[in-house]
Amino acid sequence: MVISFEDFREIRTIAQKKGKATCRRTEFEIEDGIPKSLGEGSELRVYLRGGLTLHILQGELLQTLRMKRQHEADFPLVS
């Protein structure tokens, strides 16, 4: 299965509204559960200084998933 990152986010948002995916937020991170329709696991986003964000996806999927994702045109300046 090939989906865009935007499609993945939409699937996750719909699953959260239906109570089929979890979401946990703190001041510096957000952990979203992977929708049950895709498998078991979560996506962790950690917000670092300088505008950097660390994305960690972990889990076990029901089938092979290839996610198309394109970075932003501008990168944060870090010294």
N, CA, C and O atoms as CSV, one atom per row, in Angstrom:
chain,resi,resn,atom,element,x,y,z
A,1,MET,N,N,0.851,-1.166,0.000
A,1,MET,CA,C,0.000,0.000,0.000
A,1,MET,C,C,0.901,1.233,0.000
A,1,MET,O,O,1.851,1.314,0.778
A,2,VAL,N,N,0.599,2.192,-0.874
A,2,VAL,CA,C,1.350,3.450,-0.948
A,2,VAL,C,C,0.382,4.584,-0.640
A,2,VAL,O,O,-0.640,4.734,-1.309
A,3,ILE,N,N,0.709,5.386,0.383
A,3,ILE,CA,C,-0.111,6.549,0.719
A,3,ILE,C,C,0.788,7.737,0.964
A,3,ILE,O,O,1.972,7.584,1.266
A,4,SER,N,N,0.224,8.920,0.833
A,4,SER,CA,C,0.987,10.131,1.151
A,4,SER,C,C,0.913,10.356,2.658
A,4,SER,O,O,0.048,9.799,3.333
A,5,PHE,N,N,1.816,11.165,3.175
A,5,PHE,CA,C,1.808,11.459,4.606
A,5,PHE,C,C,0.518,12.181,4.981
A,5,PHE,O,O,-0.015,11.977,6.072
A,6,GLU,N,N,0.016,13.020,4.082
A,6,GLU,CA,C,-1.236,13.739,4.334
A,6,GLU,C,C,-2.406,12.750,4.455
A,6,GLU,O,O,-3.277,12.915,5.310
A,7,ASP,N,N,-2.420,11.719,3.592
A,7,ASP,CA,C,-3.458,10.684,3.680
A,7,ASP,C,C,-3.364,9.945,5.013
A,7,ASP,O,O,-4.381,9.653,5.642
A,8,PHE,N,N,-2.129,9.644,5.440
A,8,PHE,CA,C,-1.923,8.962,6.717
A,8,PHE,C,C,-2.489,9.802,7.856
A,8,PHE,O,O,-3.166,9.277,8.739
A,9,ARG,N,N,-2.211,11.110,7.839
A,9,ARG,CA,C,-2.719,11.990,8.890
A,9,ARG,C,C,-4.244,12.038,8.891
A,9,ARG,O,O,-4.864,12.065,9.954
A,10,GLU,N,N,-4.846,12.047,7.712
A,10,GLU,CA,C,-6.302,12.066,7.615
A,10,GLU,C,C,-6.908,10.773,8.164
A,10,GLU,O,O,-7.893,10.812,8.902
A,11,ILE,N,N,-6.319,9.629,7.803
A,11,ILE,CA,C,-6.782,8.340,8.326
A,11,ILE,C,C,-6.676,8.326,9.842
A,11,ILE,O,O,-7.581,7.850,10.528
A,12,ARG,N,N,-5.568,8.847,10.368
A,12,ARG,CA,C,-5.356,8.878,11.820
A,12,ARG,C,C,-6.370,9.794,12.508
A,12,ARG,O,O,-6.902,9.445,13.561
A,13,THR,N,N,-6.640,10.956,11.925
A,13,THR,CA,C,-7.603,11.897,12.506
A,13,THR,C,C,-9.000,11.282,12.565
A,13,THR,O,O,-9.693,11.409,13.575
A,14,ILE,N,N,-9.410,10.626,11.499
A,14,ILE,CA,C,-10.721,9.972,11.472
A,14,ILE,C,C,-10.783,8.870,12.533
A,14,ILE,O,O,-11.784,8.742,13.239
A,15,ALA,N,N,-9.722,8.083,12.644
A,15,ALA,CA,C,-9.679,7.000,13.640
A,15,ALA,C,C,-9.753,7.570,15.057
A,15,ALA,O,O,-10.418,6.991,15.916
A,16,GLN,N,N,-9.079,8.697,15.314
A,16,GLN,CA,C,-9.121,9.306,16.644
A,16,GLN,C,C,-10.531,9.779,16.978
A,16,GLN,O,O,-10.989,9.620,18.110
A,17,LYS,N,N,-11.216,10.354,16.003
A,17,LYS,CA,C,-12.581,10.829,16.234
A,17,LYS,C,C,-13.526,9.669,16.540
A,17,LYS,O,O,-14.492,9.831,17.285
A,18,LYS,N,N,-13.246,8.497,15.965
A,18,LYS,CA,C,-14.073,7.309,16.197
A,18,LYS,C,C,-13.613,6.526,17.424
A,18,LYS,O,O,-14.215,5.508,17.766
A,19,GLY,N,N,-12.541,6.994,18.098
A,19,GLY,CA,C,-12.024,6.308,19.274
A,19,GLY,C,C,-11.202,5.079,18.949
A,19,GLY,O,O,-11.009,4.223,19.813
A,20,LYS,N,N,-10.711,4.970,17.718
A,20,LYS,CA,C,-9.940,3.799,17.305
A,20,LYS,C,C,-8.444,4.084,17.208
A,20,LYS,O,O,-7.685,3.259,16.698
A,21,ALA,N,N,-8.018,5.245,17.694
A,21,ALA,CA,C,-6.595,5.596,17.765
A,21,ALA,C,C,-6.440,6.568,18.933
A,21,ALA,O,O,-7.350,7.342,19.226
A,22,THR,N,N,-5.301,6.525,19.587
A,22,THR,CA,C,-5.078,7.358,20.764
A,22,THR,C,C,-4.207,8.562,20.429
A,22,THR,O,O,-3.520,8.590,19.408
A,23,CYS,N,N,-4.252,9.550,21.308
A,23,CYS,CA,C,-3.403,10.729,21.165
A,23,CYS,C,C,-3.022,11.204,22.564
A,23,CYS,O,O,-3.880,11.364,23.431
A,24,ARG,N,N,-1.725,11.427,22.771
A,24,ARG,CA,C,-1.214,11.924,24.055
A,24,ARG,C,C,-0.332,13.125,23.762
A,24,ARG,O,O,0.562,13.047,22.920
A,25,ARG,N,N,-0.574,14.234,24.448
A,25,ARG,CA,C,0.189,15.460,24.203
A,25,ARG,C,C,0.821,15.969,25.489
A,25,ARG,O,O,0.206,15.944,26.556
A,26,THR,N,N,2.055,16.430,25.367
A,26,THR,CA,C,2.730,17.137,26.455
A,26,THR,C,C,3.281,18.432,25.869
A,26,THR,O,O,3.044,18.745,24.702
A,27,GLU,N,N,4.002,19.167,26.669
A,27,GLU,CA,C,4.529,20.462,26.215
A,27,GLU,C,C,5.487,20.324,25.034
A,27,GLU,O,O,5.504,21.185,24.154
A,28,PHE,N,N,6.282,19.259,25.002
A,28,PHE,CA,C,7.323,19.131,23.993
A,28,PHE,C,C,7.134,17.968,23.020
A,28,PHE,O,O,7.957,17.783,22.124
A,29,GLU,N,N,6.070,17.181,23.176
A,29,GLU,CA,C,5.893,16.040,22.283
A,29,GLU,C,C,4.428,15.676,22.115
A,29,GLU,O,O,3.581,16.019,22.939
A,30,ILE,N,N,4.158,14.979,21.037
A,30,ILE,CA,C,2.828,14.439,20.751
A,30,ILE,C,C,3.022,12.988,20.330
A,30,ILE,O,O,3.863,12.681,19.485
A,31,GLU,N,N,2.235,12.101,20.930
A,31,GLU,CA,C,2.274,10.689,20.543
A,31,GLU,C,C,0.889,10.288,20.047
A,31,GLU,O,O,-0.084,10.325,20.800
A,32,ASP,N,N,0.809,9.907,18.783
A,32,ASP,CA,C,-0.440,9.477,18.172
A,32,ASP,C,C,-0.365,7.995,17.877
A,32,ASP,O,O,0.628,7.513,17.332
A,33,GLY,N,N,-1.416,7.271,18.237
A,33,GLY,CA,C,-1.487,5.853,17.907
A,33,GLY,C,C,-1.748,5.648,16.429
A,33,GLY,O,O,-2.462,6.431,15.803
A,34,ILE,N,N,-1.171,4.595,15.872
A,34,ILE,CA,C,-1.437,4.229,14.484
A,34,ILE,C,C,-2.848,3.651,14.426
A,34,ILE,O,O,-3.198,2.815,15.260
A,35,PRO,N,N,-3.672,4.077,13.456
A,35,PRO,CA,C,-5.034,3.548,13.365
A,35,PRO,C,C,-5.041,2.019,13.279
A,35,PRO,O,O,-4.200,1.421,12.608
A,36,LYS,N,N,-6.002,1.401,13.966
A,36,LYS,CA,C,-6.106,-0.066,14.002
A,36,LYS,C,C,-6.241,-0.661,12.607
A,36,LYS,O,O,-5.838,-1.802,12.376
A,37,SER,N,N,-6.811,0.111,11.666
A,37,SER,CA,C,-6.970,-0.384,10.293
A,37,SER,C,C,-5.620,-0.576,9.604
A,37,SER,O,O,-5.531,-1.309,8.619
A,38,LEU,N,N,-4.554,0.082,10.116
A,38,LEU,CA,C,-3.220,-0.052,9.540
A,38,LEU,C,C,-2.325,-0.993,10.343
A,38,LEU,O,O,-1.379,-1.559,9.796
A,39,GLY,N,N,-2.616,-1.168,11.648
A,39,GLY,CA,C,-1.793,-2.035,12.482
A,39,GLY,C,C,-1.733,-1.539,13.912
A,39,GLY,O,O,-2.643,-0.852,14.376
A,40,GLU,N,N,-0.664,-1.886,14.609
A,40,GLU,CA,C,-0.444,-1.493,16.009
A,40,GLU,C,C,0.839,-0.683,16.090
A,40,GLU,O,O,1.829,-1.022,15.440
A,41,GLY,N,N,0.832,0.383,16.880
A,41,GLY,CA,C,2.039,1.177,17.065
A,41,GLY,C,C,1.704,2.634,17.257
A,41,GLY,O,O,0.560,2.988,17.544
A,42,SER,N,N,2.717,3.491,17.096
A,42,SER,CA,C,2.496,4.919,17.315
A,42,SER,C,C,3.504,5.755,16.536
A,42,SER,O,O,4.533,5.271,16.064
A,43,GLU,N,N,3.156,7.031,16.426
A,43,GLU,CA,C,4.057,8.039,15.857
A,43,GLU,C,C,4.344,9.030,16.970
A,43,GLU,O,O,3.417,9.584,17.562
A,44,LEU,N,N,5.604,9.256,17.257
A,44,LEU,CA,C,6.019,10.200,18.284
A,44,LEU,C,C,6.689,11.381,17.602
A,44,LEU,O,O,7.619,11.209,16.814
A,45,ARG,N,N,6.209,12.590,17.911
A,45,ARG,CA,C,6.823,13.813,17.399
A,45,ARG,C,C,7.388,14.584,18.584
A,45,ARG,O,O,6.648,14.966,19.491
A,46,VAL,N,N,8.695,14.811,18.578
A,46,VAL,CA,C,9.361,15.542,19.642
A,46,VAL,C,C,9.815,16.871,19.054
A,46,VAL,O,O,10.538,16.908,18.058
A,47,TYR,N,N,9.383,17.965,19.682
A,47,TYR,CA,C,9.709,19.302,19.193
A,47,TYR,C,C,10.960,19.807,19.899
A,47,TYR,O,O,10.969,20.007,21.114
A,48,LEU,N,N,12.012,20.008,19.116
A,48,LEU,CA,C,13.302,20.452,19.627
A,48,LEU,C,C,13.473,21.947,19.377
A,48,LEU,O,O,12.702,22.542,18.625
A,49,ARG,N,N,14.463,22.546,19.994
A,49,ARG,CA,C,14.691,23.973,19.781
A,49,ARG,C,C,15.140,24.232,18.345
A,49,ARG,O,O,15.614,23.330,17.654
A,50,GLY,N,N,14.984,25.454,17.920
A,50,GLY,CA,C,15.404,25.827,16.582
A,50,GLY,C,C,14.429,25.383,15.501
A,50,GLY,O,O,14.769,25.414,14.318
A,51,GLY,N,N,13.232,24.973,15.881
A,51,GLY,CA,C,12.236,24.577,14.903
A,51,GLY,C,C,12.388,23.159,14.374
A,51,GLY,O,O,11.682,22.781,13.439
A,52,LEU,N,N,13.281,22.370,14.939
A,52,LEU,CA,C,13.461,20.991,14.501
A,52,LEU,C,C,12.420,20.081,15.154
A,52,LEU,O,O,12.068,20.263,16.319
A,53,THR,N,N,11.941,19.119,14.403
A,53,THR,CA,C,10.995,18.137,14.919
A,53,THR,C,C,11.532,16.751,14.608
A,53,THR,O,O,11.926,16.466,13.477
A,54,LEU,N,N,11.546,15.902,15.605
A,54,LEU,CA,C,11.987,14.522,15.459
A,54,LEU,C,C,10.740,13.637,15.356
A,54,LEU,O,O,9.914,13.623,16.268
A,55,HIS,N,N,10.602,12.897,14.245
A,55,HIS,CA,C,9.468,11.993,14.037
A,55,HIS,C,C,9.960,10.557,14.213
A,55,HIS,O,O,10.935,10.149,13.582
A,56,ILE,N,N,9.282,9.796,15.071
A,56,ILE,CA,C,9.624,8.393,15.280
A,56,ILE,C,C,8.351,7.579,15.069
A,56,ILE,O,O,7.375,7.737,15.802
A,57,LEU,N,N,8.368,6.719,14.074
A,57,LEU,CA,C,7.254,5.806,13.814
A,57,LEU,C,C,7.705,4.409,14.223
A,57,LEU,O,O,8.764,3.947,13.797
A,58,GLN,N,N,6.903,3.733,15.050
A,58,GLN,CA,C,7.255,2.374,15.454
A,58,GLN,C,C,5.979,1.575,15.592
A,58,GLN,O,O,4.931,2.103,15.966
A,59,GLY,N,N,6.083,0.301,15.287
A,59,GLY,CA,C,4.922,-0.556,15.420
A,59,GLY,C,C,4.974,-1.739,14.469
A,59,GLY,O,O,5.988,-1.988,13.816
A,60,GLU,N,N,3.868,-2.459,14.402
A,60,GLU,CA,C,3.740,-3.595,13.512
A,60,GLU,C,C,2.508,-3.381,12.644
A,60,GLU,O,O,1.386,-3.297,13.143
A,61,LEU,N,N,2.734,-3.294,11.341
A,61,LEU,CA,C,1.658,-3.013,10.409
A,61,LEU,C,C,1.020,-4.295,9.893
A,61,LEU,O,O,1.646,-5.355,9.897
A,62,LEU,N,N,-0.225,-4.190,9.452
A,62,LEU,CA,C,-0.942,-5.339,8.912
A,62,LEU,C,C,-0.428,-5.711,7.526
A,62,LEU,O,O,-0.508,-6.870,7.120
A,63,GLN,N,N,0.102,-4.723,6.800
A,63,GLN,CA,C,0.695,-4.966,5.490
A,63,GLN,C,C,1.803,-3.946,5.259
A,63,GLN,O,O,1.907,-2.953,5.978
A,64,THR,N,N,2.621,-4.199,4.257
A,64,THR,CA,C,3.704,-3.278,3.936
A,64,THR,C,C,3.109,-1.926,3.566
A,64,THR,O,O,2.165,-1.845,2.780
A,65,LEU,N,N,3.666,-0.876,4.136
A,65,LEU,CA,C,3.179,0.477,3.902
A,65,LEU,C,C,4.334,1.353,3.453
A,65,LEU,O,O,5.358,1.438,4.131
A,66,ARG,N,N,4.173,1.994,2.327
A,66,ARG,CA,C,5.171,2.944,1.844
A,66,ARG,C,C,4.533,4.319,1.901
A,66,ARG,O,O,3.521,4.570,1.248
A,67,MET,N,N,5.132,5.213,2.689
A,67,MET,CA,C,4.564,6.526,2.888
A,67,MET,C,C,5.394,7.568,2.137
A,67,MET,O,O,6.584,7.739,2.401
A,68,LYS,N,N,4.751,8.256,1.205
A,68,LYS,CA,C,5.428,9.325,0.479
A,68,LYS,C,C,5.385,10.573,1.345
A,68,LYS,O,O,4.332,10.971,1.843
A,69,ARG,N,N,6.562,11.186,1.514
A,69,ARG,CA,C,6.654,12.362,2.373
A,69,ARG,C,C,7.711,13.294,1.817
A,69,ARG,O,O,8.807,12.858,1.465
A,70,GLN,N,N,7.389,14.567,1.735
A,70,GLN,CA,C,8.345,15.541,1.214
A,70,GLN,C,C,8.598,16.586,2.285
A,70,GLN,O,O,7.665,17.088,2.913
A,71,HIS,N,N,9.868,16.910,2.488
A,71,HIS,CA,C,10.216,17.901,3.497
A,71,HIS,C,C,9.846,19.300,3.015
A,71,HIS,O,O,9.599,19.529,1.831
A,72,GLU,N,N,9.816,20.219,3.962
A,72,GLU,CA,C,9.544,21.616,3.638
A,72,GLU,C,C,10.662,22.206,2.788
A,72,GLU,O,O,11.785,21.703,2.803
A,73,ALA,N,N,10.365,23.258,2.058
A,73,ALA,CA,C,11.368,23.898,1.214
A,73,ALA,C,C,12.443,24.603,2.034
A,73,ALA,O,O,13.597,24.684,1.613
A,74,ASP,N,N,12.061,25.119,3.217
A,74,ASP,CA,C,13.010,25.841,4.084
A,74,ASP,C,C,13.351,24.993,5.292
A,74,ASP,O,O,12.471,24.439,5.952
A,75,PHE,N,N,14.635,24.899,5.570
A,75,PHE,CA,C,15.093,24.181,6.744
A,75,PHE,C,C,15.402,25.190,7.843
A,75,PHE,O,O,15.844,26.300,7.547
A,76,PRO,N,N,15.179,24.832,9.098
A,76,PRO,CA,C,15.501,25.779,10.188
A,76,PRO,C,C,17.019,25.980,10.267
A,76,PRO,O,O,17.804,25.069,10.003
A,77,LEU,N,N,17.392,27.182,10.633
A,77,LEU,CA,C,18.810,27.516,10.797
A,77,LEU,C,C,19.215,27.146,12.213
A,77,LEU,O,O,18.621,27.628,13.177
A,78,VAL,N,N,20.218,26.297,12.341
A,78,VAL,CA,C,20.668,25.827,13.643
A,78,VAL,C,C,22.157,26.115,13.763
A,78,VAL,O,O,22.929,25.858,12.840
A,79,SER,N,N,22.549,26.655,14.919
A,79,SER,CA,C,23.981,26.930,15.107
A,79,SER,C,C,24.568,25.982,16.118
A,79,SER,O,O,25.761,26.054,16.413
